[in-house]
Every structure is written in C-alpha cells, then in structure tokens.
Amino acid sequence: MAPGASLNTPNGSWGIVQVQPCAARLLVASICQVYRLAMRLEALANLHWAFQLHYLLCFRTNRRRTLFAANDRMALLSDWFTEICGRHDYHLLEAEPHTDHLRCLLSLRPNHVISNVIQTVKTNLSRESCAAFALTPPVWERGYLARTVGRVRIGAVREYLDSQAEHHGYASRLRPPVFRYVAREPVLLKAAHAAFELNYHLVFATRYRRAIFDSRIGRDLSAYWMRVAEKRGFAIDRISVLPDHVHMMVRTVPKMSIEACALALMNNAQHWMAQRFAPLMVKEKVDQLWQSSAYAGTCGEVTTALMKWFLRKN
C-alpha cells in the first residue's frame, strides 16, 4: 500500500495510516514553496537615508609641477574648486590649495562614487586651468588619496557595535538573540592609481521593526553576507545582528558608492531569508525584510573636526 492511502478494515472502520518521513518532507517543502510564491519580495532600488559622509581627498599636479605658485593662480584655483563643488552637489567643508596639490574635506551623499567625484573635479579644474593659464594637459596626476573621517573615531564605532547586546538589554539572557562577527584579518582591497581607506558604519532595520533574527539566523546570514562582499568587491569588518536591526562596519573601493553596497547587502539578505525562512516572514506579517531606509556614517582614525583644524592651520 502506498504511504498515505486509506485503510478499510473488515468491520467497516477506518484505520490510521502513518505518513512516511519522505512524504512529510515533501509536504513541508511544498508548504514553504507556497509561502515563497505568496510573498511579494521586490528588490529595493533606492533608500531613504540618514547619513553623515565625510571624506579627505588629495591629488597633485602632473610631475609635481608648481603650476599655482602665483597668488592670483592660487586664488583662482580655490574659486574654481568651490564653484565646481556647488554645481555638482558636493558640500565643501574645507579646502587647502597648494602650488602643486590640492587637499579638501567634502561631505557627500550616499549615491556619490568617490572615483567619479575625483574625476569630475580634476576634469573641470583642468579645463579651467588650461583656458586661463595656457597649460598643456595633463594638469593632474592620475592617482589620488581618499580617506574617510567622521564625527567619532573608528575605535569608538567598533566599541559601540561590540556592546550592542548590553546596550539593548540582551546580555543578561541565558541565550541572547544576538550574533556578533569580527573579522580576524582585514580583507585587502585594491584600486588602480588610488591610496584609500573608506570605512562606513551601516544600520538596517527590519520591516515594522519585527523581531525576525536570532543568533542562529544571524550567524548563517553573516556567513552569506561574507560571500556577497567577496563577490561584489567590498569588505565586512564587523557585524552585530539583533532581533530587529543590524549594525555593520564595511570598507569599500572608490568605484563603489555606499548606497550600492547597502543595496547589495539588503537585497541579497532578503532573497536569502525568503528561500530559507519564508514561513517565519509570513508569521511576522512582513512582505519585505527591511525598512526602505538606512543609516550610513563614515569613520576614520581622526575626526572631521580635527581634520578641518589641520587643513585650516596648514
């Protein structure tokens, strides 16, 4: 008799038929597939941001030529740079022009790509310089320096992520629903013609702040995120997964915006959760894993205030 078939006994009563384990597994798989198909899992295309993104950028003239030694040229360089930043929505915090290089502190938006910002500034400054001073291109070297700074130093951000269990009152539980990951060795990121260190603090919240994650899901999701980072070319240094939100420290290359990095993490996590924990998401009554918003903040070895003071002093 096939598993699940009816059994009619001689006295007309119905017997009990046990379902074989393989049939039970098929039933569970079918139910999960129904859950996955019933969920409207649209990938996020853009985000509403809370952000504070500050960058120290530096680039020098081709062959270190002192093209802006005259005072009038230095003043023009400063004026051109201010105008270019305003035209392209780069918030200029501080600038320090020199005879053979330019250092500046910019506040940018999450969709800005550092390599594109550098290229835009160089191209516009080169055009203005060649027209005004009859210079021969290239005016600027191909290389550049890009580093993040922030309201607090990077060490304070690391301590904040490490203390999330205590901060939210989970540390006293026998089995805290928190998972914490710390990279043993930093992943080395490279980019042509660039010296860079771009550190970010990201925060994502679950849809309606539902308590979806536990320590086991956090562990497996973090492992999946590491594979996503390796494939997309960025690095994850720290993760703190709490029931209803996630803190993360990431590093990117100059050709990737922090918005693109965040969307890659959020959309891949949503797909991963829908494939493995669709019944849980249905139980929590969410049709998306995340809120369509996020926080991004830069951090570095020095603060924004200290860097502004340094540029003004020099």
C-alpha positions as CSV (number, residue, x, y, z in Angstrom):
1,M,0.0,0.0,0.0
2,A,1.3,3.5,-0.9
3,P,2.0,5.8,2.0
4,G,-1.0,8.0,2.8
5,A,-3.6,5.5,1.3
6,S,-6.8,4.8,3.1
7,L,-7.2,1.5,5.0
8,N,-10.7,0.0,5.2
9,T,-10.9,-2.7,8.0
10,P,-13.2,-5.7,7.8
11,N,-15.6,-4.3,10.3
12,G,-16.0,-1.1,8.2
13,S,-14.0,1.2,10.5
14,W,-11.1,3.4,9.2
15,G,-7.6,2.6,10.3
16,I,-4.7,5.1,10.8
17,V,-2.1,5.2,8.1
18,Q,1.3,6.7,9.0
19,V,2.9,9.2,6.6
20,Q,6.4,8.2,5.6
21,P,9.3,10.6,6.5
22,C,10.0,11.3,2.9
23,A,6.4,12.3,2.3
24,A,6.4,14.6,5.3
25,R,9.5,16.3,4.0
26,L,7.8,16.8,0.6
27,L,4.8,18.3,2.3
28,V,6.9,20.8,4.3
29,A,8.8,21.7,1.1
30,S,5.5,22.3,-0.7
31,I,4.2,24.5,2.0
32,C,7.4,26.5,2.1
33,Q,7.2,26.9,-1.7
34,V,3.7,28.2,-1.4
35,Y,4.9,30.7,1.2
36,R,7.7,31.9,-1.1
37,L,5.4,32.3,-4.1
38,A,2.8,34.2,-2.0
39,M,5.3,36.8,-0.7
40,R,5.9,40.0,-2.7
41,L,9.6,40.3,-2.5
42,E,10.5,43.3,-4.6
43,A,14.2,44.3,-4.6
44,L,14.9,47.7,-3.1
45,A,16.0,50.2,-5.8
46,N,16.7,53.2,-3.6
47,L,16.7,54.1,0.0
48,H,15.7,56.9,2.3
49,W,18.9,57.9,4.1
50,A,20.1,59.3,7.4
51,F,23.8,59.9,6.7
52,Q,27.0,61.7,7.6
53,L,29.6,61.0,5.0
54,H,32.9,63.0,5.2
55,Y,36.0,62.4,3.0
56,L,39.5,63.7,2.9
57,L,40.6,63.9,-0.8
58,C,44.0,64.8,-2.1
59,F,45.5,64.9,-5.6
60,R,48.6,66.6,-7.1
61,T,49.7,68.2,-10.3
62,N,51.3,66.1,-13.0
63,R,55.0,65.5,-12.2
64,R,54.5,67.7,-9.1
65,R,54.9,70.9,-11.2
66,T,54.3,74.1,-9.2
67,L,51.6,75.4,-11.5
68,F,49.8,77.5,-9.0
69,A,52.7,79.3,-7.3
70,A,51.5,82.8,-8.0
71,N,49.0,84.2,-5.5
72,D,46.4,85.0,-8.2
73,R,46.5,81.5,-9.5
74,M,46.1,80.0,-6.0
75,A,43.0,82.2,-5.5
76,L,41.5,81.2,-8.9
77,L,42.1,77.5,-8.1
78,S,40.2,78.0,-4.8
79,D,37.3,79.8,-6.5
80,W,37.0,77.2,-9.3
81,F,37.0,74.4,-6.8
82,T,34.3,76.0,-4.7
83,E,32.2,76.6,-7.8
84,I,32.6,73.0,-9.1
85,C,31.6,71.6,-5.7
86,G,28.4,73.7,-5.6
87,R,27.5,72.8,-9.2
88,H,27.8,69.0,-8.5
89,D,26.2,68.9,-5.1
90,Y,29.5,68.3,-3.2
91,H,29.3,70.0,0.2
92,L,32.7,71.6,0.7
93,L,33.8,71.6,4.4
94,E,37.3,72.8,4.0
95,A,39.9,73.2,1.2
96,E,43.6,73.7,1.2
97,P,45.1,74.5,-2.2
98,H,48.9,74.4,-2.7
99,T,51.2,75.2,-5.5
100,D,51.4,71.5,-6.6
101,H,48.5,69.7,-5.0
102,L,45.0,70.2,-3.5
103,R,43.6,68.8,-0.3
104,C,40.0,69.1,0.6
105,L,37.3,67.8,3.0
106,L,34.0,67.0,1.4
107,S,30.6,66.0,2.7
108,L,28.9,63.7,0.1
109,R,25.6,61.9,-0.4
110,P,25.3,58.1,-0.3
111,N,24.9,57.7,-4.0
112,H,28.2,59.6,-4.8
113,V,31.0,57.4,-6.1
114,I,34.4,58.7,-4.9
115,S,36.3,57.8,-8.1
116,N,33.7,59.7,-10.1
117,V,33.9,62.7,-7.7
118,I,37.7,62.9,-8.1
119,Q,37.4,62.6,-11.9
120,T,34.7,65.3,-12.1
121,V,36.8,67.7,-10.0
122,K,40.0,67.0,-11.9
123,T,38.4,67.4,-15.3
124,N,36.7,70.7,-14.5
125,L,39.8,72.1,-12.8
126,S,42.0,71.0,-15.7
127,R,39.7,72.7,-18.3
128,E,39.6,76.0,-16.3
129,S,43.4,76.0,-15.7
130,C,44.3,75.3,-19.3
131,A,42.0,78.0,-20.6
132,A,43.2,80.6,-18.0
133,F,46.9,79.9,-18.0
134,A,47.5,78.3,-21.4
135,L,48.7,75.0,-19.8
136,T,49.2,71.7,-21.7
137,P,47.3,68.7,-20.3
138,P,47.5,66.6,-18.3
139,V,47.4,69.1,-15.4
140,W,46.8,66.5,-12.7
141,E,48.3,63.1,-11.9
142,R,46.0,60.1,-12.3
143,G,46.4,59.0,-8.7
144,Y,44.7,60.3,-5.6
145,L,44.2,59.8,-1.9
146,A,40.8,59.2,-0.4
147,R,40.1,58.6,3.3
148,T,37.0,58.7,5.5
149,V,36.7,60.8,8.6
150,G,33.7,61.1,10.9
151,R,32.1,62.6,13.9
152,V,33.8,60.0,16.1
153,R,36.9,57.9,15.6
154,I,36.7,54.4,14.3
155,G,37.7,52.8,17.6
156,A,34.5,54.3,19.2
157,V,32.3,52.8,16.5
158,R,33.9,49.4,17.0
159,E,33.2,49.5,20.7
160,Y,29.6,50.6,20.0
161,L,29.0,47.6,17.8
162,D,30.6,45.2,20.2
163,S,28.3,46.4,23.1
164,Q,25.0,46.1,21.3
165,A,23.9,43.1,23.4
166,E,24.4,45.2,26.6
167,H,23.0,48.3,25.0
168,H,19.7,46.7,24.2
169,G,19.4,44.6,27.4
170,Y,20.0,41.1,25.8
171,A,23.3,40.3,27.6
172,S,21.6,39.1,30.7
173,R,19.6,36.4,28.9
174,L,20.6,32.8,29.0
175,R,20.6,32.7,25.2
176,P,20.8,36.2,23.9
177,P,19.2,36.6,20.4
178,V,22.3,38.4,19.2
179,F,25.1,37.4,16.8
180,R,28.4,39.3,16.6
181,Y,31.0,38.8,13.9
182,V,34.5,40.3,13.9
183,A,36.9,39.7,11.0
184,R,40.1,38.0,12.2
185,E,42.2,39.6,9.4
186,P,41.1,42.6,7.3
187,V,40.4,41.9,3.7
188,L,42.8,43.8,1.4
189,L,41.0,46.0,-1.1
190,K,42.8,47.4,-4.1
191,A,42.1,50.1,-6.8
192,A,44.2,51.3,-9.6
193,H,46.0,54.7,-9.1
194,A,44.4,55.2,-5.6
195,A,45.5,55.1,-2.0
196,F,42.3,54.8,0.1
197,E,40.7,53.7,3.3
198,L,36.9,54.1,3.2
199,N,35.2,52.9,6.4
200,Y,31.5,53.0,7.0
201,H,29.0,52.3,9.8
202,L,25.7,50.9,8.3
203,V,22.4,50.3,10.1
204,F,19.4,48.4,8.7
205,A,16.1,47.8,10.4
206,T,13.6,45.1,9.7
207,R,10.2,45.8,8.3
208,Y,7.9,47.3,11.0
209,R,10.8,46.6,13.4
210,R,9.7,42.9,13.7
211,A,11.9,40.6,15.8
212,I,12.9,38.3,12.9
213,F,16.5,37.4,13.7
214,D,18.0,35.2,16.4
215,S,21.6,34.2,16.9
216,R,21.4,31.2,14.6
217,I,19.9,33.1,11.7
218,G,22.4,35.9,12.4
219,R,25.3,33.5,12.1
220,D,24.1,32.0,8.9
221,L,23.1,35.3,7.4
222,S,26.5,36.8,8.3
223,A,28.3,33.9,6.5
224,Y,26.2,34.6,3.4
225,W,27.0,38.3,3.6
226,M,30.7,37.5,3.6
227,R,30.3,35.7,0.3
228,V,28.3,38.6,-1.2
229,A,31.1,41.0,-0.1
230,E,33.8,38.9,-1.7
231,K,31.8,38.7,-5.0
232,R,31.0,42.4,-5.1
233,G,34.4,43.6,-4.1
234,F,34.0,45.2,-0.7
235,A,34.9,44.0,2.8
236,I,32.9,43.5,6.1
237,D,34.9,44.0,9.2
238,R,32.1,43.8,11.9
239,I,28.5,42.7,12.2
240,S,26.1,42.8,15.1
241,V,22.8,41.2,14.3
242,L,19.9,42.0,16.7
243,P,16.3,40.7,16.5
244,D,15.0,43.8,14.7
245,H,18.1,45.6,13.2
246,V,21.7,45.1,12.1
247,H,24.8,47.2,12.7
248,M,27.7,46.7,10.3
249,M,31.2,48.1,9.6
250,V,32.2,47.8,5.9
251,R,35.0,49.0,3.7
252,T,34.5,49.8,0.0
253,V,36.7,50.6,-3.0
254,P,36.4,54.1,-4.5
255,K,34.4,53.0,-7.5
256,M,31.5,51.7,-5.3
257,S,29.1,54.1,-3.6
258,I,27.9,53.2,-0.1
259,E,24.3,53.1,-1.4
260,A,25.3,50.4,-3.9
261,C,27.0,48.5,-1.1
262,A,24.0,48.8,1.2
263,L,21.5,47.7,-1.5
264,A,23.6,44.7,-2.3
265,L,23.6,43.6,1.3
266,M,19.9,44.3,1.9
267,N,18.5,42.7,-1.3
268,N,20.7,39.6,-1.1
269,A,19.7,39.1,2.6
270,Q,16.0,39.4,1.6
271,H,16.4,36.8,-1.1
272,W,18.3,34.5,1.3
273,M,15.7,34.8,4.0
274,A,12.8,34.2,1.6
275,Q,14.5,31.0,0.4
276,R,15.1,29.6,3.9
277,F,12.7,31.3,6.3
278,A,9.6,32.2,4.3
279,P,7.2,30.8,7.0
280,L,8.8,33.0,9.6
281,M,8.4,36.1,7.5
282,V,4.8,35.2,6.8
283,K,4.2,34.7,10.5
284,E,5.7,38.1,11.3
285,K,3.4,39.6,8.6
286,V,6.1,41.3,6.5
287,D,6.2,41.5,2.8
288,Q,9.7,42.9,2.8
289,L,12.6,42.0,5.0
290,W,13.8,45.6,5.5
291,Q,12.5,49.1,6.0
292,S,13.3,51.1,2.9
293,S,15.7,53.3,4.8
294,A,19.1,53.0,6.3
295,Y,21.9,54.9,8.2
296,A,25.4,55.4,6.8
297,G,28.2,57.2,8.6
298,T,31.9,57.5,7.8
299,C,34.6,57.0,10.4
300,G,38.4,57.0,10.5
301,E,41.5,57.3,12.6
302,V,40.8,61.1,13.1
303,T,37.6,63.1,13.4
304,T,36.1,65.6,11.0
305,A,36.7,68.4,13.4
306,L,40.4,67.6,13.8
307,M,40.9,67.3,10.1
308,K,39.2,70.7,9.5
309,W,41.5,72.2,12.1
310,F,44.5,70.6,10.4
311,L,43.6,71.9,7.0
312,R,43.0,75.4,8.2
313,K,46.3,75.5,10.2
314,N,48.3,74.4,7.2
